[in-house]
């Protein structure tokens, strides 16, 4: 019985820490999207979260650490919208449509996380050596898509390679379409229409892609 007050104190401290981490994540997401990851400072994040810098460093090592946490959350959200890898058997066309639809709903419902996801992609592509900790979320993103696509492919010796290439093609079609749409200030409705056109084009080219890796 004597340890019950201690357990309550530990529980309250854990809840406070969790709330503080969430405030920092929300603030970082806002500041990163408003100012850009490179342009903003930790001070801007802590001011937005209304906490001190010492509090920030109790939870995160630096700006890239909190960015990686947000990228992991973005990948979790996006992957969570995709069908499970061992879901009921479907055609490759249906599975590809399901995954493209997951990207479309992610864009429609979490444009804030999507914008950061695209920023992170650009950073990793342009200067990977400078941001070594940011690559794992994107590697996991492609790996999760590969796993889901593989279950819809015929059982061949090159199945995993085909699934991986299809995953890369889907990522390029979805993320590239959204990036171009946002950079040209298209409306969300127009980008959604372009995403559907990208889906149709991808499906039309899938048989040729599979022949190339067979």
C-alpha positions in Angstrom: 0.0 0.0 0.0 2.9 2.4 0.8 4.0 2.5 -2.8 0.5 3.6 -4.2 1.3 7.3 -3.8 4.6 6.8 -5.6 2.8 5.0 -8.5 0.3 7.8 -8.8 3.1 10.4 -8.9 4.9 8.3 -11.6 1.6 8.1 -13.6 1.1 11.9 -13.4 4.7 12.6 -14.4 4.4 10.2 -17.3 1.2 11.9 -18.5 2.7 15.3 -18.2 5.8 14.2 -20.2 3.5 12.7 -22.8 1.5 15.9 -23.1 4.7 18.0 -23.4 6.1 15.7 -26.1 2.9 16.1 -28.0 3.0 19.9 -27.6 6.5 19.9 -29.0 5.5 17.6 -31.9 2.5 19.8 -32.8 4.7 22.9 -32.6 7.5 21.4 -34.7 5.0 20.3 -37.3 3.6 23.8 -37.5 6.9 25.6 -37.6 8.5 23.1 -40.1 5.7 23.6 -42.5 5.4 27.3 -42.0 9.1 28.2 -42.2 10.8 25.1 -43.6 13.0 22.7 -41.7 16.3 24.3 -42.6 15.1 27.9 -42.0 13.6 27.4 -38.5 15.3 27.1 -35.2 14.7 25.2 -32.0 13.8 28.4 -30.3 10.9 28.9 -32.7 9.6 25.4 -31.9 9.9 26.0 -28.1 8.2 29.4 -28.4 5.3 27.9 -30.3 5.0 25.1 -27.8 5.4 27.6 -24.9 8.2 25.6 -23.2 11.8 26.3 -22.5 14.8 25.0 -24.5 15.7 22.8 -21.6 12.4 21.0 -21.8 13.0 20.4 -25.5 16.3 18.8 -24.9 14.8 16.5 -22.2 12.7 15.0 -25.0 14.7 15.4 -28.2 18.4 15.5 -29.0 18.1 18.2 -31.8 15.9 19.4 -34.6 16.6 16.4 -36.8 15.6 14.1 -33.9 12.1 15.6 -33.6 11.8 15.7 -37.4 12.5 12.0 -37.6 9.8 11.4 -35.0 7.3 13.3 -37.1 8.4 11.4 -40.2 7.9 8.1 -38.4 4.4 9.3 -37.4 3.7 10.3 -41.1 4.8 6.8 -42.3 2.7 5.1 -39.6 -0.3 7.1 -40.7 0.2 6.5 -44.4 1.0 2.8 -44.0 -2.0 2.3 -41.6 -4.3 3.4 -44.5 -2.9 0.6 -46.7 -4.4 -3.0 -46.8 -2.6 -5.5 -44.6 0.1 -7.6 -46.4 -1.8 -10.8 -45.6 -5.2 -9.5 -46.4 -7.6 -11.5 -48.6 -6.1 -12.3 -52.0 -6.7 -9.5 -54.6 -5.5 -8.8 -58.0 -2.4 -6.7 -58.5 -4.5 -4.0 -60.1 -6.8 -3.9 -57.0 -3.9 -3.9 -54.6 -2.2 -1.0 -56.5 -5.4 0.9 -56.5 -5.8 0.4 -52.7 -2.3 1.7 -52.1 -2.7 4.7 -54.4 -6.0 5.4 -52.6 -4.2 5.3 -49.3 -1.9 8.1 -50.6 -5.0 10.1 -51.8 -6.8 9.9 -48.4 -3.6 10.7 -46.5 -3.2 13.8 -48.7 -6.8 14.8 -48.2 -6.9 14.3 -44.4 -3.3 14.9 -43.2 -1.9 17.5 -45.6 0.3 18.8 -42.7 2.0 15.5 -42.2 2.2 15.0 -46.0 3.9 18.4 -46.5 6.6 17.4 -43.9 6.9 13.9 -45.5 7.7 15.6 -48.8 10.2 18.0 -47.2 12.0 15.0 -45.6 12.1 13.2 -49.0 13.7 16.2 -50.6 16.3 16.5 -47.8 17.3 12.8 -48.0 17.5 13.0 -51.8 19.6 16.1 -52.0 22.0 15.6 -49.1 21.7 12.2 -47.5 25.1 12.5 -45.8 23.9 15.6 -43.9 20.7 13.9 -42.6 21.7 10.2 -42.0 18.9 9.6 -39.4 16.1 10.6 -41.8 16.5 7.7 -44.3 15.0 4.9 -42.1 11.3 6.2 -42.2 11.4 6.3 -46.0 13.1 2.9 -46.3 10.3 1.5 -44.1 7.7 3.2 -46.3 9.0 1.4 -49.4 9.4 -1.9 -47.5 5.8 -1.8 -46.2 4.5 -1.2 -49.8 6.7 -3.9 -51.1 5.3 -6.4 -48.6 1.7 -5.5 -49.5 2.4 -5.7 -53.2 4.2 -9.0 -53.0 1.2 -10.8 -51.7 -0.7 -9.8 -54.9 2.0 -11.0 -57.3 2.3 -14.5 -58.9 4.7 -16.8 -57.1 7.9 -16.4 -59.1 11.5 -16.3 -58.2 11.7 -12.6 -59.0 8.6 -11.7 -57.0 10.3 -9.5 -54.3 12.2 -7.5 -57.0 9.0 -6.9 -58.9 7.2 -5.8 -55.8 10.0 -3.5 -54.8 10.1 -1.8 -58.2 6.3 -1.4 -58.2 6.6 0.2 -54.7 9.1 2.6 -56.1 6.9 3.4 -59.1 3.9 4.0 -56.8 5.9 6.3 -54.6 7.1 8.2 -57.6 3.6 8.5 -59.1 1.9 9.5 -55.9 4.5 11.7 -54.2 5.7 13.2 -57.5 2.2 14.2 -58.5 1.5 15.8 -55.2 4.8 17.6 -55.1 4.2 19.1 -58.6 0.7 20.0 -57.8 1.7 21.8 -54.6 4.6 23.6 -56.2 2.3 25.0 -58.9 -0.3 26.0 -56.4 -3.0 23.7 -57.8 -6.2 23.2 -55.7 -6.5 20.1 -53.6 -9.3 19.0 -55.9 -7.1 19.3 -59.0 -4.3 17.4 -57.3 -6.7 14.6 -56.4 -7.8 14.4 -60.0 -4.2 14.2 -61.1 -3.5 11.5 -58.5 -6.4 9.4 -60.0 -4.9 9.9 -63.5 -1.5 8.8 -62.2 -3.2 5.7 -60.7 -4.7 4.9 -64.1 -1.4 5.4 -65.9 0.4 3.3 -63.4 -2.1 0.4 -63.8 -1.8 0.6 -67.5 2.0 0.3 -67.3 2.1 -2.4 -64.7 2.2 -5.4 -67.1 5.2 -3.9 -68.9 7.0 -3.3 -65.7 6.4 -6.9 -64.6 7.8 -8.2 -67.9 11.0 -6.1 -67.3 11.7 -7.8 -64.0 10.5 -11.3 -64.9 
